[in-house]
Amino acid sequence: MMRVQFATLFPETVLCAVRYSILARAEAKGVVTFSAVDPRGFATDAHKSVDDEPYGGGPGMVMKPDVWAAALDSIKTERCAIVFPDPNGRIFRQSHALELSAQNHLIFVCGHYEGFDERFVEAYATHRFSLGDFIVTGGELAAALMADAIVRLIPGAVKEESKDQDAFSDGLLTNPQYTRPEVWRGVRVPADLLSGDHARIRKWRRAWRLRATRERRPDLFSQAPLTSEDLDLLK
């Protein structure tokens, strides 16, 4: 069982986000457990302060290293992975989700305002990840998204064949899906998918993924391991 915990000022935000659908069923089956710790409970002053003004001046507040360290020390274990959602971190990718899915204990540390005292991050972070080149109010939603991507890769969380068809599982985007009715608003389901020929269906899906990745995500396409059959399909 994987233990996923969040150090956050807003536990209800992140726990509500991960306790639904597939993740909720995974927790019910004993595949994963979710919990959160609020650093306010470790503040020592009358106001329960978890942040302070930045040295050097500037707008906003900075998370205090002593209070947050006390909170993290109360839950961390020797071999846990500690992830900081951080705009200065590496872009989070499917390969990172796969790597972290092998962990037994995972902690997300969710900052706010101007972020954390850098000494705290350097002392505790095993991973620093960004979801992209944009800024959000706090780390909770980013942490929930990463937790979702990681937990669904744990054996028993979803059907194994579903993982094999995921986007990015082999470096390519995924193909579109269709269901009944066969014709909707004048648009018909692609004939290859109606053929009943599994080889033809497989080739259609693969060709679509190759073309879409080349056109929409050339950065991914340039690194994708292509076969001779892939090159023929692209032609």
RAJOGI-V683877 format. One record per run of one state. SS is the DSSP state (H for helix, E for strand, L for the rest). FROM is the first residue (numbers start at 0). TO is the last residue. If there is no record, write none. Layout:
BEGIN
ss->(SS/SS)
from->(FROM/FROM)
to->(TO/TO)
END
This chain:
BEGIN
ss->(L/E/L/H/L/H/L/E/L/H/L/E/L/E/L/H/L/E/L/H/L/E/L/E/L/E/L/H/L/E/L/E/L/H/L/H/L/E/L/E/L/H/L/H/L/H/L/H/L)
from->(0/1/7/10/18/20/28/31/37/38/42/50/53/60/63/64/73/80/91/93/100/104/109/111/112/115/116/117/124/126/130/137/138/139/151/159/164/182/184/186/188/190/194/197/216/217/221/227/234)
to->(0/6/9/17/19/27/30/36/37/41/49/52/59/62/63/72/79/90/92/99/103/108/110/111/114/115/116/123/125/129/136/137/138/150/158/163/181/183/185/187/189/193/196/215/216/220/226/233/234)
END
